[in-house]
Amino acid sequence: MVSNHRLLSKHNFDPHMLGSIVRLAPGRYSLNEPTASRTLYGHGTKFEKSSFYFAFGSPFPEGSDLFNERSVAIHSGKRRRVAQLYSMSALLSYEQYVDRQNAVLCEKLRSISTSRSQIHVYKLMQAYAFDVIGEITVGESFGFMQKDYDDLGILHAIHDGSVYGARVGLLGNLHFYAGLLVRRLKIAIPFTAVLAFINKNIELRRTGQQTSDRADFLSKLLQLKQAEKIEDVDVITTLGANIAAGSDTTAISLSSIIRYLQLNPECLTRLRAEMDDRLVQSKLSNPVKYQEAIEMPYLQAVIKEAIRLHPATGQPLSRVVPAGGATVAGRYFPAGVNSLSSTNSFAKRADTRPVCCRYQSMGTASQP
Ligand code: HEM
C-alpha cells in the first residue's frame, strides 16, 4: 500500500482525480467499480489469476497451492478437497483455541500498561496473529507474543517471500527458471523456514511424538490423507497457505482498526458505548464470542471501514480476461488482457448515500 501511494505521489497523481477505470500499463487495468468484484472473483468465475500470483508459491505445477494456482479448474479441484476445513462450522470449532491466545494478548497488554512501556502495535498484532494461526493450523502457537522474538525466522521468511513475489511476479515465468536454478544449486530459499516448521509438525504428529485431541487443520488434513482424498503435498501446501496468507493479513487488518480508532476518538467512544450497552444487557461474554460480535453493528462497521481504508493486500488482485473477451464495469476488454483488478489499495470509493441508507444496507435500520 505504501509503495502504491508513493508511486502516485511521485507521478503527481491525485487518486481522487482518477476515473473508475485506470490503465496502469499496457494490458493492465485497475477498476474502481464494486460491480466488477463479483464478475472477476465470484463463484464460477472464468477469470484466472494472473501470472503475478505464480511467484508467491512453488514454481512447479505439482507444488502449487490455493493461493498461487492460476488454472480455474485445478484451483476448484484443490479447493473442493479442503473446503470443509474452512466452513463456518469448522471455523467456529477453532474459537476456543483463538481464545487461548486472546488470554495471552490481554495479559501482555496488562503488563505493558502496568509498566507504562511503549507499545509497537503492528509488531504485537503480528505476533498475536501468528500465534492464533499456529494454534488453529498445527495445534500450538508459535509463542511469539510470550517470547517477543521470532526464533524460527518465520516472520522474516514470509516477508522476504512476499518481497520476492511482488517483484518477480511482474516478470511472468522468471519464477519458474529461478526455481530450476534453486533446485539445481540447492540454494536455501526464504520459505525454507516455514517448510521446516510444517514438516517438523507433520512428522511429530505422524510418529505420535506429538498428540492432539483437537480437530486442528493438521489433524483434519492427515485424516483426509489417510482416507486417500488428498496427497502429501496438499497437506503441506494447505498448512503453508494458512501461515503465509492468514497471518500478516490479520495483523494488518487489526492494526488498521486500532489506528483508525485512535485517529477518530468519536468512533472509539461510540464503539465503547456499544460494548457497554451489550455488557449491561448481558449480551457479551468474556472472552466475547464470534456470535455476539457479529450482532454488534457498530463494531462490524468499524472493522469493515478500517479494512476498506487500509486493505491488507497491497497489490491489485489481478485476473486475466478469458477467451472471447468480457464486459466488466460496463466496458469491453479483449481476451488476454492480463491484469484486470477490481480492487487495489489506493482506489477508495466514497459512499455518497445518506448515512441512514448505509445503515439500512447493513440491516440495522433502527440506527440513527
Ligand atoms: C483479515 C484477515 C484476512 C484478510 C484481509 C484476507 C484477505 C484475503 C484476500 C483478499 C484473498 C484473495 C486473494 C486473491 O484471490 O487475489 C485471500 C485468499 C486467501 N486467504 Fe485470506 N485473508 C485474511 C485471513 C486469512 C486467514 C486467517 C487464513 C487462513 C487461516 C487465510 C487464508 C487464505 C487462503 C488459503 C487464500 C487463498 C484462497 C483461494 O484462492 O482459494 N486468510 N485472503
Residues whose N, C-alpha, C, O or C-beta is under 5 A from the ligand:
A	BS01	HEM	L66 F67 A241 N242 A245 G246 T249 T250 S253 A312 T313 L317
